[in-house]
């Protein structure tokens, strides 16, 4: 009888053992997580994605075909199936049956690792897994324990110099780091141009700060012919590129902490996460000095991560959302080890903008783990109009909405421009304002696109919409500045030539916009 345990204790012991074994497996999984990365690096060095790609998409590549195509010692070819097994489990290859044999094909992830793919991320993978960037992780605990200077990173502890300083001294590090950033720019530029092209409306010039070899700037200059791009980066990065300057693309060696060349906009792609909060505020203030004020179209465009709130990922441990959040945390640790930077959540971004003197921003999560962040007045204007009209439509009682249009958006139009577009369809002509063709016209652009959005919403939701343009509003104002309509009227006294040219007759105004009129029936 003594050989049998109490059933209750047996159940408890079983649960305890299961919990201990699960905990052990969890620890083992994290101990050996590096094997995924090292196996991937091995596959790239052997050229496995390229070999399978060259085999073609018609049918999987058999193990026999793969082994015979690899530059490996014949005696060691027997180990290739084990390498492919872990890579298949990790989602880099797909295993299928072909003619009775096991075969392999590419997945979306491994297609991004093919050398001939213009969006290949292989240079980024190889850079991040290089011993120069991996070795500092072995100094992390030492860094935590010794020294109070937070500007000294684990990378500095390991190599005796900071990342940027060492890159200036070591051509090899500079080369593979630039190759990594170039590969990322190829992919990101395609998405930005396709999905975020409106960001560059109204711009004639832009500075890509920390733009490296100019891949991003060149893609934008090619996509937007009116856009002149300047790449600002450290001298050792751009010294060999100045002969590549064109009319639309110029390279300038300098330090963003000292000065940024003037332009309509400043682009900071994956820059601010490299720096501390204090350093980011300095950079943003330099950006603000380089661009016109926001009302005149000045803009800072940031491409960076915005860490999501942790509670959103609880209960979804195996989903892509959890994986994305975990990857953002990996990047945050990477910034801590390599540089003085960090990945930030929305509240932390808001604090940076406030400290730098920017009073508004928008975040658009269109770039996977990263977002497009702008100090923008256009999107809030459009979204605000949409929200108001949506509320009116839902109320069920609003029969008519009167939209106050912008005198500036109309009067800034040039008759010659409108006449030159006479071949366009009427709907296109209505919104093809001069302000969309010239720089520093942020307010007219925002008003124009907001009205366009209003008409679109009204047509789709059968809402009776009327637009009016006030000819002159004078008197007390809630804002400290003088209303635009008053400025236009005063231009005859102040002799402001630009504003005088904006005074146009009603017929000219009608040629560039929707009919602006007011009758008793409108009210």
N, C-alpha and C positions, 0 to 999 in steps of 0.2 A: 504493500500500500504506500510505503514511503517513497516509492519510485515515481509516483504520480503527483503532479503539482495541482494546486487549486486552479480551477478554470479561469477565475478572474485574474489571478496573477499571470497565468499563461498568456491571456489576451494582452495584458499590459506589457509583459515582456516582449511579446511579438511586435507590438506597436513601437516600443522603445528601440528595438533592434532595427525595424524598418526605417525609423527616423534617423538613427545613427548611420545606417548604410546609405541612405539618401544624402545625408550631409557629407559623407565621405565622397560619394560620387560627384557631388556638386563641387567640392574642393578639387578633386582630381581634374574635373572638366576645366576649371580655371587655371590649374597648374599647367595643363598641356594645351591651353588655347593658342599658344604661340605656334603650335604645330600646323594649324590652318594657314597662318601667314607664311611660315617657312616652306610649306608644301606648295603654296601658290607661287612664291618666289622661284622655287625650283622649276615649276612648270613653265614659267616665263623664260628662265634662263635656257631651258631645253627647247623652247619654241613650240610647245605643245598646242596652244591656241592657233598659232599660225599654220601649223602642219594640218590640223583638222579642218581649218578654214580652206586651205588650198585643195584639200580632198574634195570639197564641194558639198552642197546642201542636199543633193539628190538622195543620198543614203549615208547612214552612219559609217564611220571609219572603224574597221575591225581592229581588235587588239593586235593581231598579227601584222596588219598594215601599219599600225601606229608604231609598234616596236621596231619594225624594219626601217621606218623613216626617221627615227630619233638618233641623235649623235651620242649613243651610249655604248659602253663596253658590252659585247655580246654576252659575257658571263653574268652581267648585272641586269640584263633585260628581263629576267624572271621576276624582278622586284617592281617593274612598272605597273602591273595590275594593282598592287597595294597602294602605290602613289595615286593611281586613278580612282581607286575606291574612296579614299578620303576626300579627294577633290570633287568627286561626284556627290558624295554625302553633303559637302559644303555648298553645293549648288552651282559649281563652276562648269560642270559637264553633265550631259544627260546620257545614261547608259540604256542602250536599246539592243534588241536582237536583230541581226541581219544575216540572212542565209545560214541560220542555225548557229551563228557565232555572236558573241558579245561585241557590240560596237559602241562608239562614242560620237556624240554630236555636241555642238556649242549651245550654250544657254545665253539669255540676254546679258548676263554678267561676263561670260568669257568672250562674247562678241566685242565687248568694250576693251578687251585685252589683245585683240588682233592688231598687229603692227600697221597694216594697211588701212585700218579704220581711222578716218580723220579725227574721230572723237576718242581715240585710244587713250586709256588712262595708265597704260603700262609704265611710262616714265614716272608718274606719280607714285605708283606702287613700289618701283625699284628705289626711288629716292627715300620714301618713308621707311623702307626696310634695310637701308644701307647702315653698316656698323657705325658710321659717324653720328647718325641720328638715333640708333638703338642703344649705343653704349651709355648715354646719359641716364637711362632708366636704372642702371645698376648703381647710380650715385644718389638716388632719390632719398633714401632714408638718411644718408650722410648729410644731404642738403637740409633736411628738416631739423637735424640736431645741431648743426654748427653754423655760426655766422648769422648776424641780424640784418644784413643788407638784402632786402627783398629783390633788388635789381640784379643780384647775382643768381643766375638760374642753375638748375642741375646740369644743363649743357655747359655752362661756364665752369662749374665745379669739375666736370669731366675733362674738358678740353683746354681750360685756362683762358679761353676767349669766348665772347658771346657769339651767337650764330651769325649776325650780320658782319661782325668784325672778322670772323674766321672765313666767311664767304669772300670777303675782300682780299684775303691773303692766300686762299686756296682755290685756284682756278677750277679744280675738279669739283669741289663742293658748289661753287658758283654755277658751274655748268649744269650739274644734275638737278640743282634746285630750280634753275630757270627752265629746264626741260619739263620738270614736274608742273610748274605753274603754267607753262605754255600749253601742255596737254589739257589742263583743266579749263583754260580760257577757250580753247577750241569748242569744247562741249557747251560751256556756259553761254558763250556768245551766240550760238545757234538758238538756244532757248530764249534768251533775252530779246534777240531781234524778232523772233517769231511771235512771242507772247507778250512782250513788254515794249513794243516799238513806239507806243504813244508817249513813253517817257521822254523821248528825244525830240518831240514836236517843238518847233519854235526855237531850236538851238542852232547856232552857227559855229560854236566853238566849245571844246570840252578838254579838260586835262585829266588824263588817267594817271592818278598818283600811285606810285609803286607799280607801274604798268609793265615792268620787266622788258621783254623783247618786243612788246607792242602787238601781240597777237589779238588781244581784245580790242584795242584801239583801231587796228587795221580793219577788223571785221565790221566795226561800227562805221568807220569812214567809208567803207565799200558799200554798206547797206544804206547809208544816208549821205548822198553826194554833197549836200550843203554843209556837212559837218566837218570842221577842221579839228583834228585831234593832236594834242601834245602829250607825249609820254614823259612823265617826270620820275626818274629813279636815280639811285646812287651812281656816281661816276663809273665805278668798276662794272656796273651792269650795262650801261648804255654807251660806253666809250667806243666799242666796236660796231655800234649801230648807227652812228651819225651819218655815215655814207648812204644809209638806207632811207634818209629823209625824202619825202615827196611834198607836193603842194598841200596834201591833205593830212600828212603824218610827219610830225617833228619829234625828235628825241632831245631831251634836256637833262643834263646831269645836275643834280642838286639834292638838297635835303628838305623834306616836307616840313620839318620843324623850324626851318629858317624862313622859307617863302614858297608859295605856290604860284605859278604863272597865272595871270588873269584870264578868265574865260566865262562863258555863260553858265557852265556847269563843271562840277568836279566829280569824278568817278573814283570810288574807293572800293575796289573789288578784293575781298578777303585781305584787307589791310588792318582794320581796327582791331580784329581779334588777336593780332600780334602784340598789342600794346596795353599797358595798364590804363585804368580809368583816367588818371591825371594826364598821361601822355595822349590819350584819345581826345580829351578836351582841348589840349594844345593843337592837335591836328585839325580838329573841327573848327577852331577859331581861325586858323590859317586858311581853311577852306572858305570861311565866311568873308575873310578879307579879299579873297581872289574873285568872288562872284558878285554880280549885281544883287541888290536887295530882292527879296522874294516877290514883291509886287511887280518888279520889272523882269521877272523870269529867272532869277538866279536860283540854282538848284544844286544840292549835294545828293548824289546817288550812291547808295551803299549796297554792296552785295555781301552778305554775311549771315551767320547763323543767328536765329532767335530761338533759344532753348524753350521748349514747351514745358508746361507745368507738369510736375511729376505725377500728380494724382490722376491725370488723364490716362496714364499708362498702366496703372495698377489693374490687375485682373486680366491683362492681355499680354502675358509673359512670352507667348510664342508668336505673337503677331508682328507684322511689318512695322506697326506703330511703335511697339516696344523696341524693335531692332533700331529704328531710326532715332529714338530717344537715347538709347544706349550709345549709338555712334556719336551723337552730339556730346555726350559725356566723355567719350574717348577723346574727342577733339579738344575738349576743355582741359583734360589732363595733359594732352600733347602740348598745348599752349603754355601750361605751367612748367613743363619740363624744358622745352626748347627756348621759349622767349618769356617776356614779362606779361603776356596777354592772357585772355580768358574768353570763353564763349558766354554770351549774356542772354538773359531773358528780357521780355519786353519792358519790364519795370526798370531794369538796369540800362537799357537803351534810352528810355525816356529821361533818366537822370543825366546821362551824357549830353543829350540834346539841350536839356534845360541849363546845364552848367556852361555849355558853349554858346548859349544865347539864341537857340532855335526854339520857337514857340509852338511848332506843329510838325507832325511827321505822319507818314503812312507806311504800313508794313504789308507787303504782298507776298505770300508764301507760294511762289511759282517755280522755285528752283530746287525741288527736292528737300534736302536737309537745310538749305539756305533760303533766305528771303531777299526780296528787293525792298530796300528802305529808302524813303525820300522825304526831304523837307518840302512837301508838295502842296500847292494850293489848288491844283487842277482836280485831282481825284476827290478830295473832300467836297469841292463845289458840285461835282457831278453826283456823288453819292448823296449829298444833302438834298438836292433837288429830287432825286429818285425816292428818297425816304418820305419826303413831304407828299409827293404825288401818290405814292403807295398808300399812305394814310388816308388821303382824300378818296382814293378809289375804294378802299375798304369800308369807309364810313357809310356809303350808300345814300348819303344825303347831299353830298357836294355835287352840284349840277355843272358848275363852271369854275375853272381855275384861271386867274389872271397872273401871268408871269411877267415880272418887270425885267425887260431886257437891258442891254448895256449900250449907252450912246457911244462909249469908247470903242466897243467891239465893232460898231458900224462905221463910225467916223474915221477910224484908223485905216479903213479900207481905201484903196486907191482905185479910181474909176478905170484907169488904164489896165490894172490887173484884172478887174472883172471883165472888161471888154476882151482881154486876151484869152479869157476862159470861155468865150461864147460858144465854143464847140462842145462844152460839157453838158451833161444832163442837168436839168433844173435842180434836182435834189442834191447833186454834187455841188452845183454853183452856190446854192444857199449857204453852204458851210465852208466854202473855200475862201476864207478870209485872208486878207493881207497879213494879219497877225500870226497866221500859221506858217508864213513864209519868212518872216523876219525875226531876229532875236529880241530878247528883252521885252516881251509882250505877254508876260504871264497872266496878268489880269484879264485882258481881252480874250486870251485863249481859254481861260477857265470859264468865263461867261459864255463864250461861243459854244464850247462843248457841253456845258450844262444845259443851254437852251436846246441844243441838238438832242440831248438825252431826254429832255422834257417832251419834245414833239414825238419822239419815238415811243415813249411810254404812253402818251396820250392816244396815239394811233392804235397801239396794241391793246389798250384797255378801254377804248371808246369814251375817253374823257374829253369834255369840251374845254379846250385850252386856248387862251388868247394871250398874245404877247404885246406889251406896250413899251415904247421907249420914251421916257420923260424928256421933253425938249429942254427944260431948265428947272432945276430945283434949287431954291435959294432960301436962306434962313438958318435957324438953329440946326446944328448937326451933332449927333451923338459921338462922332469921331473927331479926333483932334486935328485932322487934316482937312483941307478944303475939298468939298465934293467935286468930282471930275467935271460934272456939267457946269458948275460955277467957274471952274478953271478955264473951260472952253470959252465961256462968255467973256471972262476977264482978259482973255488973250488979246482982244482988240485994244486993251489998255496997256497990258504988260508987254505987248509986241513979241509974244512967244511964237516964233515962226512955225514950230512944229504943231502947236495947238491951233494956230490960225488956219493952217492947212487942213486941220481936222473939221473945221466948220464947213459943212456941206449942205446943199439944198436938199429938200425932201426927195426929189426925184433921184438924186445920186444915192441917197441912203436906201431908197427902195430897190435900187439895182443890186445891192449887195446883201440884202437880208430879207427875212420874211416881212410881210406887210405890217408895219407898226402903226396902229391907229387906235383911236379911242372914241367911242360914241356913247351915248347914254345907255344903249342896250347892253354895253359891256359890263356895266356896274350892277 
